């Protein structure tokens, strides 16, 4: 496996990193304080990212994008992971992968406007009683002629506060299978301004500006034309981009860890105590060494995972491995950084405390660490049962 980037690929990544430093980093404190990105700033970032050539960066060639391979995409995600998620969301890099299942009028109403950056979507699966156990969702869509009547509650739905429509997963029936009765899941395209849709903010201590919400659905009527893909195929579609999502999260974790590491090295190499820089003491120096090794391993795992997706060799075990390792890794790095910075690490004057808080959620969304461990263990031990 050769993970080296070509000159063109490296130029793209370097340019993206410079853009983030110049156009995103300076606004992070403002977003942290306001808990949202002001509309004017959203438009400014979008305009500048388009001028810099980053709009539609994740799109395939048939939809006007550059058709980047996974290796380049994941290195771009690594760079974007260094900045505030709320700010990177303003860049209009592409669309949620599942939207490419749009057909007919859905293409003009949802897919193309999202590609142009005119509309925003949110993906709603998780519920109060169904987080890691996604098949435990209870939101129901009941057929009524050529419509579906939807009732239920969704929880922890990211940026539904700024979305124009919601990609909703609901139970549309029960199937008899050899394993017994199984819920049938269907995805819908649901405009947020429909009667019966209510979105309420949740106040989180992490990823401020990229906010979680509650979505309450009270007899919401959706026409058959709003089904995304096929009725009963909602989970199958979600699984098609599951691996991409887990590897992208891992790349974000590597990028964030790199930014924390750079700040920690500088602090350890310049901060003095007892007549020495604190990095000269083993208690700090060993932490720097461990950070370097952790980040190196995470980076290699992401590169291998991207290569395997490009070559159709990825499986759920390895997707869980890279997600589990990198999400745990970034928190270890952030926690060690707090220790290296000492009291200043938890002061709002520095971003270390924010990195530490934000790193904590990585071990929960896209599957908790415990769920990934369970997947890995079951898959490895299955041949012995």
Helices and strands as residue ranges (DSSP letters): H 7-19, I 20-24, G 25-27, H 28-34, H 39-51, G 61-63, H 70-80, H 85-88, G 89-91, G 97-101, H 105-106, I 107-111, H 112-115, E 121-124, G 134-136, E 140-144, E 147-154, E 165-177, E 180-191, E 197-201, E 213-223, G 224-226, E 227-228, H 234-240, H 242-270, E 272-273, E 276-277, G 278-280, H 282-310, H 316-341, G 342-346, H 352-361, H 369-381, G 382-384
